């Protein structure tokens, strides 16, 4: 069935704090496949039901490769560099396989001790500076940048510049493309160094896998190290650390629950991921390559579909009491990291870093509080990720 529908301006609004716009819930129950217009690009469908979101993310009739060259719906004028995100199988599968050879579960697990050491070092510095302090500037930003730099083998003296580049990739700044070119140029030099002098870091493993395997292009290799790992390993973690801590400080019963039982930390990370959106709007539309029906509506071939991960993560058909934090939730099949072929490449790395961060905050700050209430919190604006850019805390 095809019908004429209202075209809604999207994003709907800037919901306060870590909340999501209630329009998502309304659409999920009354108009699960809605028509939306982003600031740039063509009109798109927006899926908000869990099962529809999974279908769009897994059904080969919805294509990311078909989006290339189209006027894709987006929140900023310039197109986002997509790398591996812009591919379909089998090309996408080939790249994922390569990355899987280097970023193994064993490697991520082996990194946990080093991540804990790095987290403790930044907390040591934070405590030495005295209370109150900005958790974002002193911990949430430098911690994951240092972890990913050690993982990739970035020299210590280059890490300040590395931070500027990674932050710039999620902004709407006119400098975006300049940052991207500089970062990829720098990564290209590191790749060349690893080829001449092999190393045991992740970038060295990626180079080895590339050269001994499918002979992938340098651009493909850089897309894995850059888009696939940097944005996940840095921006996801640095944004969600203050999101998570803010959620705990404004829901003291949750903080008390974790302090009483640290074994709940892994489940808490999953629940916080489910409840707190990373992006202010859906991104990376899939294009239908043939007519396909979703929630009783026909999406025509050539039409784009965006998926709302926060909408899916609060679907009452899947989650009991979906609007409530529940660290004892037995089943939590959230899609915060996506689903299917494009499930986030660095999801396990981000999970590990977030778990270490929460354990560290709980261990090192037994009396943590907001230093100046909401007046000590400011929120990102005009970026591809949402969360505090300042979180003033006392201990």
KAMO-V365158 format. One record per residue. N is the residue number from 1. RES is the residue in one letter. D_FIRST is the distance of its C-alpha to the first C-alpha in Angstrom with 2 decimals. Layout:
# KAMO-V365158
N;RES;D_FIRST + N;RES;D_FIRST
This chain:
# KAMO-V365158
1;X;0.00 + 2;X;3.79 + 3;X;6.65 + 4;X;10.36 + 5;X;12.19 + 6;X;15.91 + 7;X;17.44 + 8;X;20.02 + 9;X;23.33 + 10;X;23.86 + 11;X;26.02 + 12;X;25.78 + 13;X;29.51 + 14;X;32.48 + 15;X;32.68 + 16;X;36.36 + 17;X;38.07 + 18;X;36.13 + 19;X;33.47 + 20;X;29.78 + 21;X;28.00 + 22;X;26.76 + 23;X;23.55 + 24;X;22.36 + 25;X;22.81 + 26;X;21.15 + 27;X;17.97 + 28;X;18.07 + 29;X;18.13 + 30;X;15.97 + 31;X;13.72 + 32;X;13.97 + 33;X;12.06 + 34;X;13.75 + 35;X;14.65 + 36;X;18.39 + 37;X;21.23 + 38;X;24.26 + 39;X;27.70 + 40;X;27.38 + 41;X;24.84 + 42;X;21.39 + 43;X;18.51 + 44;X;16.87 + 45;X;14.35 + 46;X;16.43 + 47;X;15.95 + 48;X;18.31 + 49;X;17.90 + 50;X;20.45 + 51;X;18.47 + 52;X;15.80 + 53;X;18.85 + 54;X;20.59 + 55;X;17.77 + 56;X;17.72 + 57;X;21.53 + 58;X;22.05 + 59;X;19.43 + 60;X;21.01 + 61;X;17.75 + 62;X;18.19 + 63;X;21.46 + 64;X;24.18 + 65;X;26.17 + 66;X;23.44 + 67;X;23.88 + 68;X;27.46 + 69;X;28.29 + 70;X;25.15 + 71;X;25.41 + 72;X;24.22 + 73;X;23.38 + 74;X;26.65 + 75;X;29.14 + 76;X;32.09 + 77;X;32.78 + 78;X;34.17 + 79;X;32.12 + 80;X;32.98 + 81;X;34.84 + 82;X;32.73 + 83;X;34.89 + 84;X;33.66 + 85;X;30.49 + 86;X;29.29 + 87;X;29.59 + 88;X;27.61 + 89;X;29.34 + 90;X;31.81 + 91;X;33.42 + 92;X;32.28 + 93;X;33.55 + 94;X;36.84 + 95;X;37.40 + 96;X;36.47 + 97;X;38.94 + 98;X;41.61 + 99;X;41.13 + 100;X;41.18 + 101;X;44.62 + 102;X;45.97 + 103;X;44.19 + 104;X;44.76 + 105;X;44.64 + 106;X;48.40 + 107;X;48.85 + 108;X;46.80 + 109;X;48.84 + 110;X;52.03 + 111;X;51.07 + 112;X;50.96 + 113;X;54.73 + 114;X;54.78 + 115;X;51.91 + 116;X;53.86 + 117;X;56.98 + 118;X;55.20 + 119;X;53.67 + 120;X;57.11 + 121;X;58.73 + 122;X;56.48 + 123;X;56.94 + 124;X;60.70 + 125;X;60.62 + 126;X;58.53 + 127;X;60.97 + 128;X;63.92 + 129;X;62.66 + 130;X;62.67 + 131;X;60.39 + 132;X;58.12 + 133;X;56.07 + 134;X;52.71 + 135;X;50.81 + 136;X;48.46 + 137;X;51.23 + 138;X;53.69 + 139;X;51.53 + 140;X;47.74 + 141;X;47.94 + 142;X;51.02 + 143;X;50.45 + 144;X;47.30 + 145;X;48.55 + 146;X;51.78 + 147;X;50.05 + 148;X;47.88 + 149;X;50.88 + 150;X;52.98 + 151;X;50.23 + 152;X;49.94 + 153;X;53.65 + 154;X;53.59 + 155;X;57.21 + 156;X;58.13 + 157;X;59.24 + 158;X;55.83 + 159;X;53.78 + 160;X;54.05 + 161;X;52.51 + 162;X;49.89 + 163;X;48.84 + 164;X;48.47 + 165;X;46.23 + 166;X;43.92 + 167;X;43.55 + 168;X;42.90 + 169;X;39.95 + 170;X;37.85 + 171;X;39.00 + 172;X;37.75 + 173;X;41.27 + 174;X;42.16 + 175;X;44.20 + 176;X;41.17 + 177;X;41.47 + 178;X;45.25 + 179;X;45.06 + 180;X;42.68 + 181;X;45.01 + 182;X;48.06 + 183;X;46.64 + 184;X;45.53 + 185;X;48.88 + 186;X;50.68 + 187;X;48.71 + 188;X;49.49 + 189;X;53.17 + 190;X;52.92 + 191;X;51.28 + 192;X;54.14 + 193;X;56.65 + 194;X;55.15 + 195;X;55.40 + 196;X;59.07 + 197;X;59.89 + 198;X;57.54 + 199;X;56.86 + 200;X;55.50 + 201;X;52.99 + 202;X;49.23 + 203;X;49.32 + 204;X;52.10 + 205;X;50.09 + 206;X;47.10 + 207;X;49.45 + 208;X;51.01 + 209;X;47.71 + 210;X;46.59 + 211;X;49.87 + 212;X;50.26 + 213;X;46.70 + 214;X;44.15 + 215;X;46.02 + 216;X;43.19 + 217;X;43.62 + 218;X;45.26 + 219;X;42.10 + 220;X;40.12 + 221;X;42.89 + 222;X;43.01 + 223;X;39.26 + 224;X;39.77 + 225;X;42.84 + 226;X;41.55 + 227;X;37.86 + 228;X;37.48 + 229;X;40.53 + 230;X;41.84 + 231;X;38.81 + 232;X;38.29 + 233;X;41.97 + 234;X;42.97 + 235;X;40.31 + 236;X;38.32 + 237;X;41.60 + 238;X;43.41 + 239;X;40.55 + 240;X;39.91 + 241;X;43.61 + 242;X;44.07 + 243;X;40.65 + 244;X;41.73 + 245;X;45.23 + 246;X;44.04 + 247;X;41.78 + 248;X;44.80 + 249;X;47.21 + 250;X;45.01 + 251;X;44.34 + 252;X;47.93 + 253;X;47.16 + 254;X;45.10 + 255;X;48.00 + 256;X;50.44 + 257;X;48.38 + 258;X;48.48 + 259;X;52.15 + 260;X;52.92 + 261;X;51.04 + 262;X;50.55 + 263;X;48.94 + 264;X;45.76 + 265;X;45.46 + 266;X;43.09 + 267;X;40.73 + 268;X;41.14 + 269;X;40.11 + 270;X;36.87 + 271;X;36.17 + 272;X;37.06 + 273;X;34.75 + 274;X;31.89 + 275;X;32.63 + 276;X;33.77 + 277;X;31.46 + 278;X;33.12 + 279;X;31.06 + 280;X;30.26 + 281;X;26.82 + 282;X;24.44 + 283;X;25.65 + 284;X;25.13 + 285;X;21.46 + 286;X;19.95 + 287;X;18.27 + 288;X;15.57 + 289;X;17.40 + 290;X;14.51 + 291;X;10.73 + 292;X;10.09 + 293;X;7.87 + 294;X;9.59 + 295;X;9.66 + 296;X;6.25 + 297;X;4.94 + 298;X;5.33 + 299;X;8.92 + 300;X;10.37 + 301;X;13.86 + 302;X;16.50 + 303;X;14.85 + 304;X;16.95 + 305;X;16.29 + 306;X;19.14 + 307;X;19.95 + 308;X;21.97 + 309;X;24.68 + 310;X;26.32 + 311;X;23.15 + 312;X;22.73 + 313;X;26.46 + 314;X;26.35 + 315;X;23.52 + 316;X;25.11 + 317;X;23.25 + 318;X;25.49 + 319;X;28.54 + 320;X;30.83 + 321;X;31.86 + 322;X;29.81 + 323;X;31.39 + 324;X;34.88 + 325;X;37.06 + 326;X;38.20 + 327;X;40.57 + 328;X;40.92 + 329;X;37.23 + 330;X;37.40 + 331;X;33.95 + 332;X;32.65 + 333;X;30.02 + 334;X;29.27 + 335;X;27.65 + 336;X;30.04 + 337;X;31.10 + 338;X;27.65 + 339;X;26.65 + 340;X;26.70 + 341;X;28.34 + 342;X;28.71 + 343;X;30.21 + 344;X;32.97 + 345;X;35.95 + 346;X;38.49 + 347;X;37.02 + 348;X;40.10 + 349;X;42.41 + 350;X;40.77 + 351;X;40.89 + 352;X;44.56 + 353;X;45.45 + 354;X;43.75 + 355;X;45.48 + 356;X;48.81 + 357;X;48.29 + 358;X;47.63 + 359;X;50.60 + 360;X;52.76 + 361;X;51.86 + 362;X;52.53 + 363;X;55.80 + 364;X;57.25 + 365;X;56.29 + 366;X;57.08 + 367;X;57.19 + 368;X;54.32 + 369;X;53.04 + 370;X;51.49 + 371;X;54.53 + 372;X;53.53 + 373;X;50.48 + 374;X;47.38 + 375;X;49.78 + 376;X;50.48 + 377;X;46.86 + 378;X;45.09 + 379;X;41.58 + 380;X;40.24 + 381;X;38.49 + 382;X;36.87 + 383;X;36.51 + 384;X;33.84 + 385;X;35.13 + 386;X;35.92 + 387;X;39.00 + 388;X;42.60 + 389;X;44.73 + 390;X;47.64 + 391;X;48.30 + 392;X;51.87 + 393;X;53.14 + 394;X;56.52 + 395;X;58.14
